[in-house]
Amino acid sequence: MREPTVVDAAVVDTTAANTSAVGTTSVAADYFQSYSVVGLLAVVGVLFVAVAFGAGRLLRPVVPTPEKLLTYECGVDPVGEGWAHTQVRYYVYAFLYVIFAVDSIFLFPWATVFAADGYGATTLVEMFIFLGFLAVGLLYAYKKGVLTWT
C-alpha cells in the first residue's frame, strides 16, 4: 500500500469540494426550477393580455366624433360641474362591511381547526376572544350612530 502524500490529500479535498458544490447546485436548480414554472405562467399571461389588447386595437374602427368624445354617464348628458358630493356615511358602511366580511373569513379555518383532536378547548376560547373584539367594534359603531340609516 502506498503512503498518502500532500498532493493526494489536495486531490481528495478538491474532489470532496466539487461533490458538495454539485449537490448544492442541484438543490438550487430544483428550487429555481419550481419558480421558473410560475415565471413562465406569468409571462404567458402577460403575453395573452398584450395580444388581446393589440388585436382589439388593430380590429376596432377608429372614427372619433364630438359625441363619442363626450363624458358619458348612464345615458344622461353631462350638465354642470364634474364634481359631486358624496356623503361619508356610505364609505363608513362599506368599511364596516369589509371589516366584518374579512373577519368572517377567519371563521372557516377556525371551524376546521376546532374539529382537530386536541385543539378544541383552546380554539374555542380563542374564537370567543375574537368574537368579543368583533362585538366591541360593532357596539362602538352602534354607539357612534354609524349603523342608523337616515
C-alpha positions in Angstrom: 0.0 0.0 0.0 1.2 3.4 -0.9 1.5 6.3 1.6 -0.7 9.3 1.0 1.2 12.4 0.0 0.3 16.1 0.2 -0.6 16.1 -3.4 -3.0 13.1 -2.9 -4.7 15.0 0.0 -5.2 18.1 -2.1 -6.8 16.0 -4.9 -9.1 14.3 -2.4 -10.1 17.6 -0.8 -10.8 19.1 -4.3 -12.9 16.2 -5.2 -14.9 16.5 -2.0 -15.4 20.2 -2.6 -16.6 19.5 -6.1 -19.0 16.9 -4.9 -20.6 19.2 -2.3 -20.8 22.0 -4.9 -22.6 19.7 -7.3 -25.1 18.7 -4.6 -25.7 22.4 -3.8 -26.1 23.3 -7.4 -28.7 20.5 -7.8 -30.7 21.8 -4.8 -30.5 25.4 -6.1 -31.5 24.2 -9.6 -34.6 22.4 -8.2 -35.5 25.4 -6.2 -35.4 27.8 -9.1 -37.0 25.3 -11.4 -40.1 25.4 -9.4 -40.2 29.2 -9.6 -39.5 29.1 -13.3 -42.8 27.4 -13.9 -44.5 30.3 -12.1 -42.5 32.8 -14.0 -43.3 31.1 -17.3 -47.0 31.2 -16.5 -46.8 34.9 -15.6 -45.1 35.7 -18.9 -47.7 33.7 -20.8 -50.4 35.6 -19.0 -48.9 39.0 -19.8 -48.4 38.0 -23.4 -52.0 36.8 -23.7 -53.3 40.1 -22.3 -50.9 42.1 -24.6 -52.0 40.1 -27.7 -55.7 40.6 -26.8 -55.3 44.4 -26.4 -53.2 44.6 -29.5 -55.8 42.7 -31.6 -58.6 44.8 -30.2 -56.7 48.0 -31.2 -56.0 46.7 -34.7 -59.5 45.4 -35.3 -61.7 48.2 -33.9 -62.8 51.1 -36.0 -61.4 54.5 -35.1 -63.8 57.2 -36.0 -63.7 59.9 -33.4 -66.7 62.3 -33.4 -67.6 65.0 -30.9 -70.4 62.9 -29.5 -68.0 60.0 -28.8 -65.6 62.2 -27.0 -68.2 63.5 -24.5 -68.3 62.2 -21.0 -71.0 59.5 -20.7 -72.7 58.6 -17.5 -75.6 56.2 -17.6 -77.2 57.6 -20.7 -77.5 61.1 -19.2 -75.8 64.0 -21.0 -73.3 65.8 -18.7 -74.7 69.0 -17.3 -72.9 71.3 -14.8 -69.7 70.6 -13.0 -68.0 67.3 -12.9 -67.7 67.3 -9.1 -70.4 65.7 -6.9 -70.5 65.5 -3.2 -70.9 62.0 -1.6 -71.8 61.6 2.0 -69.2 60.0 4.2 -71.6 57.6 5.8 -71.7 55.4 2.7 -68.0 54.9 2.9 -68.4 54.0 6.6 -71.0 51.4 5.7 -68.7 50.0 3.1 -65.8 50.0 5.5 -67.8 48.2 8.2 -68.9 45.6 5.6 -65.3 44.9 4.6 -64.2 44.6 8.2 -66.9 42.1 9.1 -66.7 40.2 5.8 -62.9 39.7 6.2 -63.4 38.8 9.9 -66.0 36.2 8.9 -63.4 34.6 6.6 -61.4 33.7 9.7 -64.3 31.6 10.9 -63.8 28.9 8.3 -60.2 27.9 9.2 -61.3 28.1 12.9 -64.0 25.6 12.2 -61.5 23.1 10.6 -59.0 23.5 13.5 -61.8 23.2 16.0 -62.6 19.7 14.6 -59.0 18.5 15.0 -58.1 16.4 18.0 -56.5 18.2 21.0 -57.3 21.8 19.8 -61.0 22.0 20.8 -60.9 24.0 24.1 -58.1 26.3 23.2 -59.5 27.1 19.8 -62.9 27.7 21.3 -61.5 30.2 23.8 -59.5 32.0 21.1 -62.6 32.3 18.9 -64.7 33.7 21.7 -62.0 36.3 22.3 -62.0 37.1 18.5 -65.8 37.4 18.5 -65.6 39.6 21.6 -63.4 42.0 19.6 -65.9 42.0 16.8 -68.7 42.7 19.3 -66.8 45.6 20.8 -66.3 47.0 17.3 -69.9 46.6 16.5 -71.0 48.2 19.8 -68.7 51.1 19.2 -70.1 51.7 15.7 -73.7 51.5 17.2 -72.8 54.0 19.9 -71.4 56.4 17.4 -74.6 56.2 15.4 -72.9 54.8 12.3 -75.5 52.0 12.0 -78.5 54.2 11.8 -79.7 54.7 8.2 -81.1 58.2 7.8 
